[in-house]
């Protein structure tokens, strides 16, 4: 009897131990499942947070007033995607922008001409490595007042005679005898402008501009100057004419093959000669180490063509933007 009780007791103990073990295993399994679910939820939340993470910072951009409308449009669009990245666009002129860029003050420098040898040398001296990207085409536009009803076109040779230092042309009658005896007022971009440099090269043949020309780095000042009187004449990027067609009349230019008006087609195919030219952006390679700079530049290259069209410039073929993308990829 005692032996039976001991056996029953042993069985009871074993059963109790088995039950305890089973309960413990169940609790551990439940605890493990809860932990796994918790880890999975946390990973999902982290993934979602990473997905929603926004970039921040400030990008320094300066340079050409001609390129300004394009970059202003890019920065406005980019702000919709990355509102915490500030990318204001300065307008120091092409030369003024390069002065800052070659000493490392800016990330991007907009230019309406290629960088000069002396500017490139200063950048090298200061350890600034950069890449050059083409953004769009511009047709440097010669304009007169909307009230001017006699100037239909000008030849490149006439432009040279009118604008060079020492010119004896004072009135429109001096340009062509059939035109009225109205005093000409000359309006030009300033010496820091890439537009001035281009005009100086292709029209003035690298001689000085006439002393009575009114110079300004602000193209809006030039617009108002030309529009303000019947005798006014000036030149600037196509976008500023495009925006002010109600006040200005664009002048066709004859380079020897008949008068050509700047249009999307004539600028893009080069028939608007010699005043068609590409727009540039120079990028400090060191700046591309910052994620917001690289992201902005990638966004710019993907959208600058369509935005250039919106603000009055001419986009390049897609193959050119593909080349830009390869340059950016190799530089970062």
Short mmCIF file of the C-alpha atoms (twelve columns), coordinates in Angstrom:
data_MODEL
# 
_entry.id   MODEL 
# 
loop_
_atom_site.group_PDB 
_atom_site.id 
_atom_site.type_symbol 
_atom_site.label_atom_id 
_atom_site.label_alt_id 
_atom_site.label_comp_id 
_atom_site.label_asym_id 
_atom_site.label_seq_id 
_atom_site.Cartn_x 
_atom_site.Cartn_y 
_atom_site.Cartn_z 
_atom_site.pdbx_PDB_model_num 
ATOM 1   C CA . UNK A 1   0.000  0.000   0.000   1 
ATOM 2   C CA . UNK A 2   2.753  2.342   0.940   1 
ATOM 3   C CA . UNK A 3   4.512  1.392   -2.258  1 
ATOM 4   C CA . UNK A 4   1.393  2.315   -4.288  1 
ATOM 5   C CA . UNK A 5   1.055  5.676   -2.517  1 
ATOM 6   C CA . UNK A 6   4.685  6.437   -3.190  1 
ATOM 7   C CA . UNK A 7   4.187  5.556   -6.870  1 
ATOM 8   C CA . UNK A 8   1.095  7.746   -7.071  1 
ATOM 9   C CA . UNK A 9   2.932  10.543  -5.335  1 
ATOM 10  C CA . UNK A 10  5.794  10.225  -7.799  1 
ATOM 11  C CA . UNK A 11  3.384  10.318  -10.717 1 
ATOM 12  C CA . UNK A 12  1.682  13.359  -9.238  1 
ATOM 13  C CA . UNK A 13  4.996  15.155  -8.854  1 
ATOM 14  C CA . UNK A 14  6.049  14.271  -12.388 1 
ATOM 15  C CA . UNK A 15  2.710  15.431  -13.734 1 
ATOM 16  C CA . UNK A 16  2.957  18.662  -11.797 1 
ATOM 17  C CA . UNK A 17  6.471  19.248  -13.063 1 
ATOM 18  C CA . UNK A 18  5.399  18.540  -16.641 1 
ATOM 19  C CA . UNK A 19  2.479  20.919  -16.298 1 
ATOM 20  C CA . UNK A 20  4.716  23.614  -14.883 1 
ATOM 21  C CA . UNK A 21  7.209  23.101  -17.663 1 
ATOM 22  C CA . UNK A 22  4.495  23.244  -20.280 1 
ATOM 23  C CA . UNK A 23  3.070  26.429  -18.785 1 
ATOM 24  C CA . UNK A 24  6.487  27.961  -18.611 1 
ATOM 25  C CA . UNK A 25  7.217  27.095  -22.220 1 
ATOM 26  C CA . UNK A 26  3.899  28.545  -23.287 1 
ATOM 27  C CA . UNK A 27  4.575  31.767  -21.430 1 
ATOM 28  C CA . UNK A 28  8.053  32.006  -22.941 1 
ATOM 29  C CA . UNK A 29  6.678  31.317  -26.421 1 
ATOM 30  C CA . UNK A 30  3.999  33.916  -25.921 1 
ATOM 31  C CA . UNK A 31  6.562  36.352  -24.622 1 
ATOM 32  C CA . UNK A 32  8.797  35.566  -27.609 1 
ATOM 33  C CA . UNK A 33  5.972  36.069  -30.070 1 
ATOM 34  C CA . UNK A 34  5.087  39.379  -28.425 1 
ATOM 35  C CA . UNK A 35  8.726  40.468  -28.623 1 
ATOM 36  C CA . UNK A 36  8.963  39.461  -32.298 1 
ATOM 37  C CA . UNK A 37  5.794  41.356  -33.099 1 
ATOM 38  C CA . UNK A 38  7.115  44.357  -31.192 1 
ATOM 39  C CA . UNK A 39  10.429 44.262  -33.083 1 
ATOM 40  C CA . UNK A 40  8.595  43.949  -36.384 1 
ATOM 41  C CA . UNK A 41  6.371  46.903  -35.552 1 
ATOM 42  C CA . UNK A 42  9.362  48.980  -34.476 1 
ATOM 43  C CA . UNK A 43  11.248 48.153  -37.689 1 
ATOM 44  C CA . UNK A 44  8.194  49.106  -39.722 1 
ATOM 45  C CA . UNK A 45  7.897  52.414  -37.872 1 
ATOM 46  C CA . UNK A 46  11.604 53.135  -38.375 1 
ATOM 47  C CA . UNK A 47  11.267 52.339  -42.067 1 
ATOM 48  C CA . UNK A 48  8.299  54.684  -42.336 1 
ATOM 49  C CA . UNK A 49  10.150 57.425  -40.438 1 
ATOM 50  C CA . UNK A 50  13.128 56.999  -42.770 1 
ATOM 51  C CA . UNK A 51  10.833 57.216  -45.777 1 
ATOM 52  C CA . UNK A 52  9.299  60.454  -44.501 1 
ATOM 53  C CA . UNK A 53  12.631 62.000  -43.448 1 
ATOM 54  C CA . UNK A 54  13.166 65.445  -44.974 1 
ATOM 55  C CA . UNK A 55  16.457 67.056  -45.873 1 
ATOM 56  C CA . UNK A 56  17.487 70.416  -44.459 1 
ATOM 57  C CA . UNK A 57  20.191 73.002  -44.957 1 
ATOM 58  C CA . UNK A 58  21.024 76.062  -47.024 1 
ATOM 59  C CA . UNK A 59  22.496 76.032  -50.525 1 
ATOM 60  C CA . UNK A 60  24.477 79.081  -51.677 1 
ATOM 61  C CA . UNK A 61  23.708 80.048  -55.287 1 
ATOM 62  C CA . UNK A 62  24.854 83.210  -57.072 1 
ATOM 63  C CA . UNK A 63  25.788 84.507  -60.494 1 
ATOM 64  C CA . UNK A 64  24.179 85.528  -63.766 1 
ATOM 65  C CA . UNK A 65  21.037 87.658  -63.834 1 
ATOM 66  C CA . UNK A 66  20.253 86.015  -67.177 1 
ATOM 67  C CA . UNK A 67  20.244 82.526  -65.639 1 
ATOM 68  C CA . UNK A 68  18.412 83.791  -62.533 1 
ATOM 69  C CA . UNK A 69  14.827 83.168  -63.799 1 
ATOM 70  C CA . UNK A 70  15.673 79.516  -64.501 1 
ATOM 71  C CA . UNK A 71  17.216 78.877  -61.072 1 
ATOM 72  C CA . UNK A 72  14.497 80.822  -59.301 1 
ATOM 73  C CA . UNK A 73  11.920 78.502  -60.901 1 
ATOM 74  C CA . UNK A 74  13.963 75.435  -59.913 1 
ATOM 75  C CA . UNK A 75  14.272 76.589  -56.277 1 
ATOM 76  C CA . UNK A 76  10.537 77.308  -56.058 1 
ATOM 77  C CA . UNK A 77  9.668  73.844  -57.369 1 
ATOM 78  C CA . UNK A 78  12.262 72.132  -55.175 1 
ATOM 79  C CA . UNK A 79  10.860 73.884  -52.103 1 
ATOM 80  C CA . UNK A 80  7.606  71.973  -52.659 1 
ATOM 81  C CA . UNK A 81  9.534  68.702  -52.339 1 
ATOM 82  C CA . UNK A 82  12.041 69.649  -49.637 1 
ATOM 83  C CA . UNK A 83  10.617 72.638  -47.721 1 
ATOM 84  C CA . UNK A 84  13.423 72.564  -45.151 1 
ATOM 85  C CA . UNK A 85  16.145 73.141  -47.740 1 
ATOM 86  C CA . UNK A 86  16.709 76.820  -48.475 1 
ATOM 87  C CA . UNK A 87  18.137 77.627  -51.913 1 
ATOM 88  C CA . UNK A 88  17.946 81.398  -52.524 1 
ATOM 89  C CA . UNK A 89  19.400 82.610  -55.821 1 
ATOM 90  C CA . UNK A 90  21.689 85.656  -55.901 1 
ATOM 91  C CA . UNK A 91  22.213 87.952  -58.890 1 
ATOM 92  C CA . UNK A 92  25.758 89.296  -58.619 1 
ATOM 93  C CA . UNK A 93  26.280 88.798  -62.352 1 
ATOM 94  C CA . UNK A 94  28.385 86.099  -63.967 1 
ATOM 95  C CA . UNK A 95  31.674 87.752  -63.028 1 
ATOM 96  C CA . UNK A 96  30.488 88.641  -59.528 1 
ATOM 97  C CA . UNK A 97  29.290 85.096  -58.994 1 
ATOM 98  C CA . UNK A 98  32.631 83.639  -60.049 1 
ATOM 99  C CA . UNK A 99  34.457 85.957  -57.623 1 
ATOM 100 C CA . UNK A 100 32.602 84.264  -54.775 1 
ATOM 101 C CA . UNK A 101 32.700 80.757  -56.260 1 
ATOM 102 C CA . UNK A 102 36.479 80.563  -56.770 1 
ATOM 103 C CA . UNK A 103 37.109 81.250  -53.065 1 
ATOM 104 C CA . UNK A 104 34.555 78.702  -51.881 1 
ATOM 105 C CA . UNK A 105 31.766 81.037  -50.776 1 
ATOM 106 C CA . UNK A 106 29.078 79.426  -52.938 1 
ATOM 107 C CA . UNK A 107 27.991 75.907  -53.888 1 
ATOM 108 C CA . UNK A 108 26.693 76.818  -57.374 1 
ATOM 109 C CA . UNK A 109 27.646 79.641  -59.727 1 
ATOM 110 C CA . UNK A 110 25.293 80.474  -62.606 1 
ATOM 111 C CA . UNK A 111 26.932 81.868  -65.727 1 
ATOM 112 C CA . UNK A 112 25.948 83.138  -69.152 1 
ATOM 113 C CA . UNK A 113 29.467 82.437  -70.440 1 
ATOM 114 C CA . UNK A 114 32.162 79.813  -69.764 1 
ATOM 115 C CA . UNK A 115 34.548 80.389  -66.869 1 
ATOM 116 C CA . UNK A 116 37.605 82.469  -67.857 1 
ATOM 117 C CA . UNK A 117 41.176 81.166  -67.616 1 
ATOM 118 C CA . UNK A 118 42.062 83.587  -64.825 1 
ATOM 119 C CA . UNK A 119 38.946 82.578  -62.849 1 
ATOM 120 C CA . UNK A 120 39.760 78.892  -63.288 1 
ATOM 121 C CA . UNK A 121 43.326 79.577  -62.114 1 
ATOM 122 C CA . UNK A 122 42.051 81.269  -58.942 1 
ATOM 123 C CA . UNK A 123 39.756 78.324  -58.235 1 
ATOM 124 C CA . UNK A 124 42.692 75.916  -58.571 1 
ATOM 125 C CA . UNK A 125 44.848 78.124  -56.351 1 
ATOM 126 C CA . UNK A 126 42.153 77.994  -53.672 1 
ATOM 127 C CA . UNK A 127 41.620 74.242  -53.971 1 
ATOM 128 C CA . UNK A 128 38.168 74.531  -55.542 1 
ATOM 129 C CA . UNK A 129 37.375 71.632  -57.850 1 
ATOM 130 C CA . UNK A 130 34.232 72.015  -59.934 1 
ATOM 131 C CA . UNK A 131 32.110 70.596  -62.708 1 
ATOM 132 C CA . UNK A 132 30.487 72.524  -65.566 1 
ATOM 133 C CA . UNK A 133 26.901 71.813  -66.621 1 
ATOM 134 C CA . UNK A 134 24.925 73.326  -69.494 1 
ATOM 135 C CA . UNK A 135 21.339 74.154  -68.542 1 
ATOM 136 C CA . UNK A 136 19.557 75.707  -71.531 1 
ATOM 137 C CA . UNK A 137 19.964 78.035  -74.505 1 
ATOM 138 C CA . UNK A 138 19.386 81.782  -74.596 1 
ATOM 139 C CA . UNK A 139 19.028 84.232  -77.447 1 
ATOM 140 C CA . UNK A 140 20.538 87.553  -76.447 1 
ATOM 141 C CA . UNK A 141 17.776 89.947  -77.550 1 
ATOM 142 C CA . UNK A 142 18.120 93.468  -78.923 1 
ATOM 143 C CA . UNK A 143 15.048 95.503  -77.963 1 
ATOM 144 C CA . UNK A 144 13.555 98.937  -78.560 1 
ATOM 145 C CA . UNK A 145 10.507 100.660 -77.127 1 
ATOM 146 C CA . UNK A 146 7.069  99.450  -78.155 1 
ATOM 147 C CA . UNK A 147 6.535  103.015 -79.410 1 
ATOM 148 C CA . UNK A 148 9.399  102.658 -81.889 1 
ATOM 149 C CA . UNK A 149 7.638  102.061 -85.219 1 
ATOM 150 C CA . UNK A 150 10.605 102.472 -87.566 1 
ATOM 151 C CA . UNK A 151 13.336 100.009 -86.527 1 
ATOM 152 C CA . UNK A 152 12.495 96.700  -88.228 1 
ATOM 153 C CA . UNK A 153 15.924 95.030  -88.113 1 
ATOM 154 C CA . UNK A 154 19.591 95.811  -87.491 1 
ATOM 155 C CA . UNK A 155 22.718 94.277  -88.951 1 
ATOM 156 C CA . UNK A 156 25.598 93.108  -86.755 1 
ATOM 157 C CA . UNK A 157 27.759 95.729  -88.440 1 
ATOM 158 C CA . UNK A 158 25.248 98.470  -87.519 1 
ATOM 159 C CA . UNK A 159 25.197 97.244  -83.928 1 
ATOM 160 C CA . UNK A 160 28.971 97.518  -83.817 1 
ATOM 161 C CA . UNK A 161 28.943 101.062 -85.196 1 
ATOM 162 C CA . UNK A 162 26.259 102.098 -82.736 1 
ATOM 163 C CA . UNK A 163 27.753 100.645 -79.552 1 
ATOM 164 C CA . UNK A 164 31.555 100.943 -79.785 1 
ATOM 165 C CA . UNK A 165 33.435 103.545 -77.806 1 
ATOM 166 C CA . UNK A 166 34.065 106.637 -79.947 1 
ATOM 167 C CA . UNK A 167 30.998 106.071 -82.124 1 
ATOM 168 C CA . UNK A 168 29.734 109.146 -83.997 1 
ATOM 169 C CA . UNK A 169 26.157 107.826 -83.981 1 
ATOM 170 C CA . UNK A 170 23.886 110.014 -81.851 1 
ATOM 171 C CA . UNK A 171 20.446 109.679 -83.421 1 
ATOM 172 C CA . UNK A 172 18.564 106.952 -85.278 1 
ATOM 173 C CA . UNK A 173 18.983 109.034 -88.450 1 
ATOM 174 C CA . UNK A 174 22.741 108.502 -88.088 1 
ATOM 175 C CA . UNK A 175 22.166 104.739 -88.363 1 
ATOM 176 C CA . UNK A 176 19.990 104.968 -91.502 1 
ATOM 177 C CA . UNK A 177 19.085 108.231 -93.219 1 
ATOM 178 C CA . UNK A 178 15.435 107.234 -93.644 1 
ATOM 179 C CA . UNK A 179 14.978 106.894 -89.890 1 
ATOM 180 C CA . UNK A 180 13.894 109.898 -87.735 1 
ATOM 181 C CA . UNK A 181 16.239 112.323 -86.031 1 
ATOM 182 C CA . UNK A 182 15.543 110.922 -82.542 1 
ATOM 183 C CA . UNK A 183 18.352 110.737 -79.982 1 
ATOM 184 C CA . UNK A 184 19.344 107.173 -79.115 1 
ATOM 185 C CA . UNK A 185 19.557 106.166 -75.447 1 
ATOM 186 C CA . UNK A 186 21.723 103.099 -74.888 1 
ATOM 187 C CA . UNK A 187 21.081 100.573 -72.081 1 
ATOM 188 C CA . UNK A 188 23.481 97.723  -71.358 1 
ATOM 189 C CA . UNK A 189 24.193 95.107  -68.684 1 
ATOM 190 C CA . UNK A 190 27.135 95.982  -66.436 1 
ATOM 191 C CA . UNK A 191 30.743 94.830  -66.665 1 
ATOM 192 C CA . UNK A 192 30.189 91.944  -64.212 1 
ATOM 193 C CA . UNK A 193 27.519 90.479  -66.478 1 
ATOM 194 C CA . UNK A 194 28.214 87.487  -68.709 1 
ATOM 195 C CA . UNK A 195 25.743 89.039  -71.136 1 
ATOM 196 C CA . UNK A 196 27.988 92.095  -71.389 1 
ATOM 197 C CA . UNK A 197 31.012 89.839  -71.934 1 
ATOM 198 C CA . UNK A 198 29.231 87.995  -74.735 1 
ATOM 199 C CA . UNK A 199 28.104 91.255  -76.368 1 
ATOM 200 C CA . UNK A 200 31.626 92.620  -76.035 1 
ATOM 201 C CA . UNK A 201 33.011 89.568  -77.832 1 
ATOM 202 C CA . UNK A 202 30.553 89.077  -80.713 1 
ATOM 203 C CA . UNK A 203 29.334 92.652  -81.345 1 
ATOM 204 C CA . UNK A 204 32.036 94.998  -80.054 1 
ATOM 205 C CA . UNK A 205 34.854 92.646  -81.107 1 
ATOM 206 C CA . UNK A 206 36.454 93.029  -77.668 1 
ATOM 207 C CA . UNK A 207 36.632 96.832  -77.769 1 
ATOM 208 C CA . UNK A 208 35.163 99.206  -75.165 1 
ATOM 209 C CA . UNK A 209 31.491 100.100 -75.038 1 
ATOM 210 C CA . UNK A 210 30.488 103.731 -75.685 1 
ATOM 211 C CA . UNK A 211 30.837 105.971 -72.632 1 
ATOM 212 C CA . UNK A 212 27.265 107.288 -72.626 1 
ATOM 213 C CA . UNK A 213 25.695 103.827 -72.410 1 
ATOM 214 C CA . UNK A 214 23.756 103.379 -69.169 1 
ATOM 215 C CA . UNK A 215 24.940 100.187 -67.470 1 
ATOM 216 C CA . UNK A 216 23.114 98.144  -64.824 1 
ATOM 217 C CA . UNK A 217 23.424 94.630  -63.396 1 
ATOM 218 C CA . UNK A 218 19.636 94.619  -62.961 1 
ATOM 219 C CA . UNK A 219 17.903 93.622  -66.192 1 
ATOM 220 C CA . UNK A 220 14.618 95.070  -64.928 1 
ATOM 221 C CA . UNK A 221 16.270 98.505  -64.809 1 
ATOM 222 C CA . UNK A 222 17.287 98.043  -68.447 1 
ATOM 223 C CA . UNK A 223 13.737 97.041  -69.396 1 
ATOM 224 C CA . UNK A 224 12.308 100.191 -67.832 1 
ATOM 225 C CA . UNK A 225 15.008 102.355 -69.435 1 
ATOM 226 C CA . UNK A 226 14.360 101.092 -72.955 1 
ATOM 227 C CA . UNK A 227 10.580 101.167 -72.540 1 
ATOM 228 C CA . UNK A 228 10.689 104.725 -71.162 1 
ATOM 229 C CA . UNK A 229 11.375 106.555 -74.416 1 
ATOM 230 C CA . UNK A 230 11.001 106.201 -78.175 1 
ATOM 231 C CA . UNK A 231 14.758 106.388 -78.725 1 
ATOM 232 C CA . UNK A 232 15.799 103.659 -76.271 1 
ATOM 233 C CA . UNK A 233 17.710 100.532 -77.304 1 
ATOM 234 C CA . UNK A 234 19.191 97.773  -75.187 1 
ATOM 235 C CA . UNK A 235 20.000 94.080  -74.999 1 
ATOM 236 C CA . UNK A 236 19.586 91.253  -72.467 1 
ATOM 237 C CA . UNK A 237 18.482 87.628  -72.204 1 
ATOM 238 C CA . UNK A 238 15.445 86.444  -74.153 1 
ATOM 239 C CA . UNK A 239 13.454 85.754  -70.972 1 
ATOM 240 C CA . UNK A 240 13.361 89.444  -70.035 1 
ATOM 241 C CA . UNK A 241 12.009 90.366  -73.454 1 
ATOM 242 C CA . UNK A 242 9.534  87.465  -73.192 1 
ATOM 243 C CA . UNK A 243 8.243  88.790  -69.858 1 
ATOM 244 C CA . UNK A 244 7.941  92.376  -71.138 1 
ATOM 245 C CA . UNK A 245 6.496  91.989  -74.619 1 
ATOM 246 C CA . UNK A 246 3.792  94.515  -73.748 1 
ATOM 247 C CA . UNK A 247 6.464  97.238  -73.318 1 
ATOM 248 C CA . UNK A 248 9.218  96.174  -75.701 1 
ATOM 249 C CA . UNK A 249 9.724  95.287  -79.365 1 
ATOM 250 C CA . UNK A 250 12.381 92.736  -80.246 1 
ATOM 251 C CA . UNK A 251 14.603 93.604  -83.208 1 
ATOM 252 C CA . UNK A 252 15.496 91.046  -85.889 1 
ATOM 253 C CA . UNK A 253 19.254 90.695  -86.436 1 
ATOM 254 C CA . UNK A 254 20.905 90.239  -89.821 1 
ATOM 255 C CA . UNK A 255 24.217 88.394  -89.640 1 
ATOM 256 C CA . UNK A 256 24.529 88.170  -93.426 1 
ATOM 257 C CA . UNK A 257 21.752 85.686  -94.137 1 
ATOM 258 C CA . UNK A 258 18.774 87.978  -93.712 1 
ATOM 259 C CA . UNK A 259 17.018 89.285  -90.569 1 
ATOM 260 C CA . UNK A 260 16.276 86.615  -87.937 1 
ATOM 261 C CA . UNK A 261 14.049 87.125  -84.897 1 
ATOM 262 C CA . UNK A 262 14.916 85.183  -81.707 1 
ATOM 263 C CA . UNK A 263 12.435 82.322  -81.262 1 
ATOM 264 C CA . UNK A 264 12.541 78.872  -79.705 1 
ATOM 265 C CA . UNK A 265 13.522 77.340  -83.050 1 
ATOM 266 C CA . UNK A 266 16.013 79.975  -84.218 1 
ATOM 267 C CA . UNK A 267 17.817 80.001  -80.855 1 
ATOM 268 C CA . UNK A 268 17.934 76.216  -80.557 1 
ATOM 269 C CA . UNK A 269 19.182 75.549  -84.083 1 
ATOM 270 C CA . UNK A 270 21.699 78.424  -84.038 1 
ATOM 271 C CA . UNK A 271 20.225 80.375  -86.962 1 
ATOM 272 C CA . UNK A 272 19.769 83.325  -84.616 1 
ATOM 273 C CA . UNK A 273 23.456 84.105  -84.963 1 
ATOM 274 C CA . UNK A 274 25.683 85.291  -83.498 1 
ATOM 275 C CA . UNK A 275 23.536 85.937  -80.432 1 
ATOM 276 C CA . UNK A 276 22.493 82.364  -79.471 1 
ATOM 277 C CA . UNK A 277 24.411 80.997  -76.500 1 
ATOM 278 C CA . UNK A 278 24.223 78.291  -73.790 1 
ATOM 279 C CA . UNK A 279 23.572 78.945  -70.098 1 
ATOM 280 C CA . UNK A 280 25.881 77.304  -67.532 1 
ATOM 281 C CA . UNK A 281 26.030 76.213  -63.922 1 
ATOM 282 C CA . UNK A 282 29.319 75.545  -62.118 1 
ATOM 283 C CA . UNK A 283 29.219 73.200  -59.117 1 
ATOM 284 C CA . UNK A 284 31.730 72.960  -56.273 1 
ATOM 285 C CA . UNK A 285 32.541 69.227  -56.077 1 
ATOM 286 C CA . UNK A 286 33.146 69.435  -52.320 1 
ATOM 287 C CA . UNK A 287 29.561 70.637  -51.846 1 
ATOM 288 C CA . UNK A 288 28.225 67.425  -53.391 1 
ATOM 289 C CA . UNK A 289 29.193 65.591  -50.193 1 
ATOM 290 C CA . UNK A 290 26.187 67.274  -48.557 1 
ATOM 291 C CA . UNK A 291 23.011 65.282  -49.273 1 
ATOM 292 C CA . UNK A 292 20.813 68.344  -49.761 1 
ATOM 293 C CA . UNK A 293 23.166 69.774  -52.414 1 
ATOM 294 C CA . UNK A 294 23.324 66.520  -54.372 1 
ATOM 295 C CA . UNK A 295 19.551 66.079  -54.116 1 
ATOM 296 C CA . UNK A 296 18.917 69.641  -55.334 1 
ATOM 297 C CA . UNK A 297 21.309 69.237  -58.256 1 
ATOM 298 C CA . UNK A 298 19.716 65.929  -59.278 1 
ATOM 299 C CA . UNK A 299 16.262 67.530  -59.121 1 
ATOM 300 C CA . UNK A 300 17.516 70.510  -61.132 1 
ATOM 301 C CA . UNK A 301 18.928 68.372  -63.943 1 
ATOM 302 C CA . UNK A 302 15.688 66.384  -64.193 1 
ATOM 303 C CA . UNK A 303 13.415 69.448  -64.385 1 
ATOM 304 C CA . UNK A 304 15.480 72.395  -65.673 1 
ATOM 305 C CA . UNK A 305 14.571 71.802  -69.317 1 
ATOM 306 C CA . UNK A 306 10.824 72.161  -68.814 1 
ATOM 307 C CA . UNK A 307 11.274 75.032  -66.347 1 
ATOM 308 C CA . UNK A 308 13.581 76.868  -68.777 1 
ATOM 309 C CA . UNK A 309 10.787 76.775  -71.353 1 
ATOM 310 C CA . UNK A 310 8.289  78.115  -68.819 1 
ATOM 311 C CA . UNK A 311 10.396 81.209  -68.095 1 
ATOM 312 C CA . UNK A 312 11.268 81.994  -71.711 1 
ATOM 313 C CA . UNK A 313 14.455 80.077  -72.445 1 
ATOM 314 C CA . UNK A 314 15.067 77.119  -74.729 1 
ATOM 315 C CA . UNK A 315 15.633 73.625  -73.365 1 
ATOM 316 C CA . UNK A 316 18.405 71.359  -74.628 1 
ATOM 317 C CA . UNK A 317 17.974 67.886  -76.139 1 
ATOM 318 C CA . UNK A 318 17.423 65.146  -73.530 1 
ATOM 319 C CA . UNK A 319 20.775 63.606  -74.471 1 
ATOM 320 C CA . UNK A 320 22.496 66.712  -73.055 1 
ATOM 321 C CA . UNK A 321 20.729 66.311  -69.703 1 
ATOM 322 C CA . UNK A 322 21.719 62.628  -69.726 1 
ATOM 323 C CA . UNK A 323 25.338 63.759  -70.133 1 
ATOM 324 C CA . UNK A 324 24.869 66.107  -67.171 1 
ATOM 325 C CA . UNK A 325 23.579 63.195  -65.076 1 
ATOM 326 C CA . UNK A 326 26.701 61.199  -65.901 1 
ATOM 327 C CA . UNK A 327 28.934 64.156  -64.972 1 
ATOM 328 C CA . UNK A 328 27.130 64.505  -61.624 1 
ATOM 329 C CA . UNK A 329 27.383 60.766  -60.953 1 
ATOM 330 C CA . UNK A 330 31.129 60.759  -61.587 1 
ATOM 331 C CA . UNK A 331 31.694 63.866  -59.471 1 
ATOM 332 C CA . UNK A 332 29.937 62.887  -56.238 1 
# 
